[in-house]
Amino acid sequence: MEKDLDYYLNLNWTLIEGEDLDFEGNPYKYIMIEEIPSFCFCAKTIEKARENYKKQLKLTLMVMLESGEEIIEPGQGNSEPDWESLCP
């Protein structure tokens, strides 16, 4: 099976949802993906974040595929990212 963009977009990614404050103290919601430590999508409501995060996921995966970056699939690899390789 060829692991192309469509393959990766349809995986059951581990979503982490949360809330934080912007620089002005206003709350916003975010979605992160456990397997892609660099991924974070923000919106004013969690409903909007859930509705739209896949657009950013598609762009992120396209860049990862084009650059030959390893894509860790759900259920693979360590639960803790290798921070030294991500932040040299």
Secondary structure, 3 states (H helix, E strand, C coil): CCCCHHHHHCCCCCEEEEEEECCCCCEEEEEEECCEEEEEEEECCHHHHHHHHHHHHHHHHHHHHHHCCCCCCCCCCCCCCCHHHHCC
